[in-house]
Amino acid sequence: MGYRIVIDMAAAPAAEARLWALVNQRGIEVLQASFLRNRLDKRIHATLEVDVDLIGTRRLMRQLGRHHDILRMSLDAEHSVDLLDSGESKPTLPARRLRIPVRKGACV
């Protein structure tokens, strides 16, 4: 069963390529992907349907949170409604930027 990740990101040059590079580094199989670019707002709305379990999907979302162009990310409600208990809310990750010195060998 696949899960759908909804991503809102800044429309920076080569933002999609960096996103694909991060997903390919993790060895995740993407079943379906779509990118909608809004040139007026300078945003990209991406949807990735991945073929991993819930734990792997959350791990991927945490790792994608390191992408400096991603503003917001969440699981699609249709795919996560069966997995959530009645007391839980929809899992989301806040956008954040990691500042890692180059000496430490940071790469994206």
C-alpha positions as CSV (number, residue, x, y, z in Angstrom):
1,M,0.0,0.0,0.0
2,G,1.4,3.4,-1.0
3,Y,1.1,6.7,0.8
4,R,0.7,10.1,-0.7
5,I,3.0,12.9,0.5
6,V,1.8,16.5,-0.3
7,I,4.6,19.0,-0.5
8,D,4.5,22.8,-0.9
9,M,7.9,24.2,-1.9
10,A,9.5,27.4,-3.2
11,A,9.9,27.6,-7.0
12,A,13.7,28.0,-6.8
13,P,15.9,26.9,-9.8
14,A,16.3,23.1,-9.9
15,A,14.1,22.6,-6.8
16,E,12.4,19.5,-8.4
17,A,15.8,18.0,-9.3
18,R,17.0,18.4,-5.7
19,L,13.8,16.7,-4.4
20,W,14.3,13.8,-6.9
21,A,17.9,13.5,-5.8
22,L,16.9,13.2,-2.1
23,V,14.2,10.6,-2.9
24,N,16.6,8.6,-5.1
25,Q,19.3,8.6,-2.5
26,R,16.9,6.9,-0.1
27,G,16.1,4.1,-2.6
28,I,12.3,4.9,-2.3
29,E,10.1,3.7,-5.2
30,V,7.8,6.5,-6.3
31,L,4.6,5.1,-7.8
32,Q,3.2,8.4,-9.0
33,A,4.3,12.0,-8.9
34,S,2.9,15.3,-10.0
35,F,4.3,18.9,-9.9
36,L,2.1,22.0,-10.3
37,R,4.1,25.2,-10.6
38,N,2.5,28.5,-9.7
39,R,4.7,31.2,-11.3
40,L,2.8,34.1,-9.7
41,D,3.2,32.9,-6.1
42,K,6.6,31.3,-6.9
43,R,5.5,28.0,-5.4
44,I,5.5,24.4,-6.4
45,H,2.8,22.0,-5.2
46,A,4.2,18.4,-5.5
47,T,2.5,15.1,-4.8
48,L,4.5,12.0,-4.4
49,E,2.9,8.5,-4.0
50,V,5.5,6.2,-2.5
51,D,5.5,2.4,-2.1
52,V,6.7,2.1,1.6
53,D,5.0,1.5,4.9
54,L,3.9,4.2,7.3
55,I,7.1,4.2,9.3
56,G,9.2,4.5,6.1
57,T,6.9,7.3,4.8
58,R,7.4,9.2,8.0
59,R,11.1,8.6,7.9
60,L,11.2,9.9,4.3
61,M,9.2,13.0,5.3
62,R,11.6,13.7,8.1
63,Q,14.5,13.4,5.7
64,L,12.8,15.5,3.1
65,G,12.4,18.2,5.8
66,R,16.1,18.9,5.3
67,H,15.4,20.1,1.8
68,H,15.8,23.9,2.1
69,D,13.1,24.7,-0.6
70,I,10.3,22.8,1.2
71,L,7.9,25.1,3.0
72,R,5.2,22.6,4.1
73,M,4.7,18.8,4.0
74,S,1.9,16.4,5.0
75,L,0.4,13.1,4.4
76,D,-2.7,13.1,2.2
77,A,-5.9,12.7,4.3
78,E,-7.4,10.0,2.1
79,H,-4.4,7.7,2.6
80,S,-3.9,8.4,6.3
81,V,-7.5,8.3,7.6
82,D,-7.4,4.5,8.0
83,L,-4.2,4.6,10.0
84,L,-5.1,7.3,12.5
85,D,-6.8,6.6,15.8
86,S,-9.8,8.8,16.7
87,G,-7.6,10.9,19.1
88,E,-4.8,11.5,16.7
89,S,-4.4,14.4,14.4
90,K,-3.0,14.5,10.8
91,P,0.8,14.1,10.9
92,T,2.6,17.2,9.5
93,L,6.2,18.3,9.6
94,P,7.0,22.0,10.0
95,A,9.4,23.5,7.5
96,R,12.8,24.1,8.9
97,R,16.3,24.9,7.7
98,L,19.3,23.1,9.0
99,R,22.5,25.0,9.2
100,I,25.4,22.6,9.0
101,P,28.9,23.8,8.5
102,V,30.7,22.7,5.3
103,R,33.5,21.2,7.4
104,K,31.1,18.6,8.7
105,G,30.6,17.2,5.2
106,A,27.0,18.3,4.7
107,C,25.6,17.4,1.3
108,V,22.1,17.4,-0.3
